[in-house]
Each structure stands twice: as structure tokens, then as C-alpha cells.
Amino acid sequence: MRLLIIGGSDAGIMAGLRARELDPDAEVRLVVADAYPNFSICGIPYHVAGEVPDWRSLAHRTRADLEKAGLGLLLDHTATAIDPASQTVTVAAPGARSQALGYDRLIIGTGATALRPPITGLDSLGPADGVHLLHTMTDTFALTSSIEKRAAASAVIIGAGYIGLEMAEALTRRGLAVTVIEQLGQVLPRTLDPELAQEIQAELGRHGVDVRTGTSVGAVRRSPDGRLQIGTSSGTIPGTDLILVATGVRPDTTLAAAAGVPTGAGRALVVDRGMRTHLPGVFAAGDCVHTHHRILPEPTYLPLGTTAHKQGRIAGENAVGGDASFAGTLGTQVVRVFGRIAAATGLRDHEARQAGYDPLTVAAVADDHKAYYPGATPIQIRITGDRPTGRLLGAQLAGHYGAEIAKRIDVLATAISYGATVGDLPGLDLSYTPPLGSPWDAIQAAAQAWAAAVRTVSDAASAAP
Ligand SMILES: Cc1cc2nc3c(=O)[nH]c(=O)nc-3n(C[C@H](O)[C@H](O)[C@H](O)COP(=O)(O)OP(=O)(O)OC[C@H]3O[C@@H](n4cnc5c(N)ncnc54)[C@H](O)[C@@H]3O)c2cc1C
């Protein structure tokens, strides 16, 4: 069995490893456009910050590890066409003639590319001018070399999503004065409600980051002195050394779409839960595909490394004859911004309403551990549940680093995955010792606050004349 995989990041590598694990006789080859297979691009901000000084440490596995596992790696090779009829992929490499590689099964894991928003002047500027996107190791090297060559003292980040904020911290740690510009009215607009986003924005401010929300960038240009000028809806930023554009990603579907794979939500490739495309013997996984959701009826687009790992493994299993199925995402995320952590899972109020639920979102604040034990800090929690059924639909948390925010969002994600109601949460047997928790964990206190709010609303409704 010849399995060909396009892409050597989370999805492609997981697919290859799983296929070889289940079928050690399969010939597994990966065509990878760059020279950095299986690198943790999620770790890029920590390398840029200097917390992970050696970029090589970002490799989940070394090239030797991958080859030992039976993966044939064609690095710096780009797939340029898929011909489903002849079951071949055309591959190009610098200085070599194009070749056609045959396959019995094909897995597409081409991922996503960073968005370049329509800002006047942006298209004519690039890394040589100090203007950067960030999605690959090559982008990372360009950015770090720009910082060094330009002796950069300031940077403007366009976009206050999680990558924008992780990079705001990273560049601040490197000694740059950082401004973040976000066109929406809050930071982390796709992750958090404004009430919690305020806490994260305040933390950025405490560390000297100038955050300008509700501000859009209209134009960028290079001044004669080599510095960059940015025109925004609230005035001009006269000179900065670097611009980092972090306004999201789009699925990289050119190759697959040209071969006839339809696109759906988020213009990503359509696959079934077994990661099969419409083309016989062709699978796709990771940031290039749409995402089946656990509680939304239709697929959405939620590109995350966690999801790419799972989908890749399923594609690899099914490509060698298995019948695995992707259970779906909840978009569970956690992000560190200096000393604060924000996390979310499931649906926010407006998303739940759009999906046909009758949601109620209730805010609560509870300490991460018993107040008498030193170091207790408050966690802000927002629980979203379906009013008529009580079903837990989503949750958001913000609090201090060390307050076990990630553990708590994961408990909530697990509960949603198994169809729990908000009322089920207080009954969970969660761990407790005073330095780490309370007899009623913070999320259980928040669930009780949600139940009380529902009672208040229904009492008020039944008392109405
Ligand atoms: C800075 C940053 C931080 C992040 N942090 C997190 C995090 O904390 N948690 C989280 O869950 N997610 C995070 N993500 C998202 C996560 O990294 C992605 O969801 C994940 O990498 C997707 O993996 P993928 O394999 O689908 O695609 P990609 O990582 O985009 O890889 C695509 C692969 O395909 C190859 N390729 C593309 N086209 C071709 C072609 N024509 N021929 C050959 N090869 C090709 C590329 O070279 C690459 O190997 C972060 C992303 C970034 C950029």
C-alpha cells in the first residue's frame, strides 16, 4: 500500500505515524514544502520571546525519529497538482525536474496560511521592510532576523486574537515597545466575552503594551528613513520598526480544490467524520478542512493544533483500512498573556442563540483555592447553558497564571462532550486540598450561580400577572 501525504505539520505527521503503527508494511511518504517537519508552530511565540532559545527544541520529533518510524520525507518539495484519475501527485523541488508520485491512498494536510487583510500598501511590503506574517518556521526566522538587523525597538501588531497577544508578550519580553491594534471593541474577540477580555487587556496595559481596540488600520507605508508608518481610523502611528500582521488564517485549499474537492464552512475542504473527501481514496485533515462540532449541527471552521492532531490520526488510520471517526471539536482553547490566562470551550451566548438554543450566560467569581491559604486569586467564570434543558453549552474563564485555568476549562469541555447539564457539575467528584482548590471547586460554584439565576428568571416569569 502506497500512502502519500502532502504536508508535514501536525496533521500530516500524525497521519503518517498512525498509518505506520497500524500497517508497518505500508510505504508512507510525505511531501513537505519546507524543511521543518513536525515543528510545534504553537511554540513560536516562546522562541521569539527567548524562553525557548534554540528553535530546534520546537521539533516534536527529530527528522531521525520520523524516519525511524518509517516515514519517507521529501523535504523542500511542493505538491503542485493532484490527478485523482491517474492517482498521482506532481511534485516540484528547487533545481530538480517535476516528478509524478503515484499513490493508493492520499492524505492532504496542507494546513492554513496567515491572512493578509486588505490594507493599502501592505501587499508591496514584506520581511525586508520589517512587515511580517507568522505561520511557519521560515516566517519565524524572518521575524527574528528583522528584529536583530533593524535593532528593532518598537512593533505594531495588527490583530488582538490569541496569536497577536502571545506575540505582544513575546516582543515585550524581547524589549520592544509594543502596540496592538484591533478593529473590534475588545481583545480576544473570537474567544471571550468583553467582560473577561477587559481583564486580559488590563494585564497587557500593566506590562506596557499599548492596546487600541475599536481601531482599524487603513494603510501602511515605509518612510524614507526605513521606518514604518501606519494610518489608523484614530490617527497615524508615525514610525515603528516592525509590523506583525496577525489577523487570522485561511485554509490552504488551492491544490485540493483544483483536484475537485469541494469547500464548505470557512472555505475549508469538505470531509466526513472519517476525514474522507469526495474523491475516492483521498483524505484530508487539519487546518485545511472544515471542522465537525460536538454541539453545532453543521461543520464550522476552527483551526487548532489539537484538532489537527486528532484529525490527522484518524485520516492515517482510515487510509490503511480503519474506520475511525472524529468526535468533533468544541474549540477549547487556552492562552497565556503575561500573568493572566484566558480559556474558553463550547459556545458563547450569541453562538448558542444562532444555533437555535435558548441560552443563559451567568457570570461568577470564585477563588482558585481556599482564601485562608496564601496566594488565592479570583477566577472570573462565565457559564452558558440552555435554559429549557439545562444543557451545558459553553464556558469562559480568566484568571491568574497558576490558578489552574486550563485544568478547569478541560473539566468543562469534558462535561460538554458527554452531554452534561449545568446541574450535573456540582455533583462531579473533583479533587480538593486547600492550597489547590475548595470543597466546591470554582466551576461548581459558578454552576450553582447559573442554577440560581435560572430559578430567579423562572420565579419572576411565574410571578408575572
Ligand atoms: C504562532 C502560532 C501559535 C499557535 N498556538 C496554538 C496553540 O497554542 N494551540 C493550538 O491548538 N493551536 C495553535 N496554533 C494553531 C496550530 O499550530 C495549527 O492549527 C496547526 O499547526 C495545524 O496543523 P496542520 O498540519 O493542519 O497545518 P500547518 O501547520 O499549516 O502545516 C501545513 C503543512 O503543509 C505543508 N504544505 C502546504 N502546502 C504544501 C504543498 N503544496 N506541498 C507540500 N507541502 C505543503 C507545509 O509545509 C506544512 O508542513 C498556533 C499557530 C500559530 C501560527
The ligand as a Tripos MOL2 file, in Angstrom:
@<TRIPOS>MOLECULE
LIG
   53    58     1     0     0
SMALL
NO_CHARGES

@<TRIPOS>ATOM
      1 C1          2.0490   31.2730   16.3620 C.3       1 LIG1
      2 C2          1.0250   30.1720   16.4470 C.ar      1 LIG1
      3 C3          0.6320   29.6910   17.6840 C.ar      1 LIG1
      4 C4         -0.3230   28.6890   17.7710 C.ar      1 LIG1
      5 N1         -0.6740   28.2270   19.0150 N.ar      1 LIG1
      6 C5         -1.5850   27.2380   19.1190 C.ar      1 LIG1
      7 C6         -1.9230   26.7210   20.4040 C.ar      1 LIG1
      8 O1         -1.4060   27.1740   21.4330 O.2       1 LIG1
      9 N2         -2.8350   25.7170   20.4720 N.ar      1 LIG1
     10 C7         -3.4150   25.1840   19.3430 C.ar      1 LIG1
     11 O2         -4.2290   24.2530   19.4510 O.2       1 LIG1
     12 N3         -3.0920   25.6540   18.0960 N.ar      1 LIG1
     13 C8         -2.1980   26.6560   17.9730 C.ar      1 LIG1
     14 N4         -1.8430   27.1270   16.7240 N.ar      1 LIG1
     15 C9         -2.5040   26.5410   15.5390 C.3       1 LIG1
     16 C10        -1.8060   25.2670   15.1150 C.3       1 LIG1
     17 O3         -0.4350   25.4950   15.0250 O.3       1 LIG1
     18 C11        -2.3810   24.7930   13.7800 C.3       1 LIG1
     19 O4         -3.7530   24.5410   13.9710 O.3       1 LIG1
     20 C12        -1.6850   23.5180   13.2910 C.3       1 LIG1
     21 O5         -0.3200   23.7420   13.0600 O.3       1 LIG1
     22 C13        -2.3270   22.9960   12.0090 C.3       1 LIG1
     23 O6         -1.6000   21.9090   11.5460 O.3       1 LIG1
     24 P1         -1.7270   21.4140   10.0390 P.3       1 LIG1
     25 O7         -0.8570   20.2150    9.9140 O.co2     1 LIG1
     26 O8         -3.1460   21.2750    9.6710 O.co2     1 LIG1
     27 O9         -1.2060   22.6180    9.1220 O.3       1 LIG1
     28 P2          0.0640   23.5570    9.0950 P.3       1 LIG1
     29 O10         0.7370   23.6190   10.4120 O.co2     1 LIG1
     30 O11        -0.3790   24.8210    8.4540 O.co2     1 LIG1
     31 O12         1.0700   22.8050    8.1180 O.3       1 LIG1
     32 C14         0.8490   22.6290    6.7650 C.3       1 LIG1
     33 C15         1.9260   21.7450    6.1950 C.3       1 LIG1
     34 O13         1.6790   21.5570    4.8240 O.3       1 LIG1
     35 C16         2.8350   21.8510    4.0530 C.3       1 LIG1
     36 N5          2.3590   22.2420    2.7320 N.ar      1 LIG1
     37 C17         1.4230   23.1690    2.4130 C.ar      1 LIG1
     38 N6          1.2120   23.1880    1.0810 N.ar      1 LIG1
     39 C18         2.0140   22.2310    0.5550 C.ar      1 LIG1
     40 C19         2.2580   21.7640   -0.7630 C.ar      1 LIG1
     41 N7          1.6050   22.2650   -1.8120 N.pl3     1 LIG1
     42 N8          3.1630   20.7900   -0.9250 N.ar      1 LIG1
     43 C20         3.8090   20.2590    0.1310 C.ar      1 LIG1
     44 N9          3.6190   20.6590    1.3910 N.ar      1 LIG1
     45 C21         2.7370   21.6310    1.5940 C.ar      1 LIG1
     46 C22         3.5560   22.8940    4.8890 C.3       1 LIG1
     47 O14         4.9190   22.9830    4.5410 O.3       1 LIG1
     48 C23         3.3270   22.3170    6.2840 C.3       1 LIG1
     49 O15         4.2290   21.2630    6.5200 O.3       1 LIG1
     50 C24        -0.8960   28.1430   16.5990 C.ar      1 LIG1
     51 C25        -0.4980   28.6260   15.3410 C.ar      1 LIG1
     52 C26         0.4490   29.6260   15.2630 C.ar      1 LIG1
     53 C27         0.8660   30.1440   13.9120 C.3       1 LIG1
@<TRIPOS>BOND
     1     1     2 1
     2     2     3 ar
     3     2    52 ar
     4     3     4 ar
     5     4     5 ar
     6     4    50 ar
     7     5     6 ar
     8     6     7 ar
     9     6    13 1
    10     7     8 2
    11     7     9 ar
    12     9    10 ar
    13    10    11 2
    14    10    12 ar
    15    12    13 ar
    16    13    14 ar
    17    14    15 1
    18    14    50 ar
    19    15    16 1
    20    16    17 1
    21    16    18 1
    22    18    19 1
    23    18    20 1
    24    20    21 1
    25    20    22 1
    26    22    23 1
    27    23    24 1
    28    24    25 2
    29    24    26 1
    30    24    27 1
    31    27    28 1
    32    28    29 2
    33    28    30 1
    34    28    31 1
    35    31    32 1
    36    32    33 1
    37    33    34 1
    38    33    48 1
    39    34    35 1
    40    35    36 1
    41    35    46 1
    42    36    37 ar
    43    36    45 ar
    44    37    38 ar
    45    38    39 ar
    46    39    40 ar
    47    39    45 ar
    48    40    41 1
    49    40    42 ar
    50    42    43 ar
    51    43    44 ar
    52    44    45 ar
    53    46    47 1
    54    46    48 1
    55    48    49 1
    56    50    51 ar
    57    51    52 ar
    58    52    53 1
@<TRIPOS>SUBSTRUCTURE
     1 LIG1         1 GROUP 0 **** ****
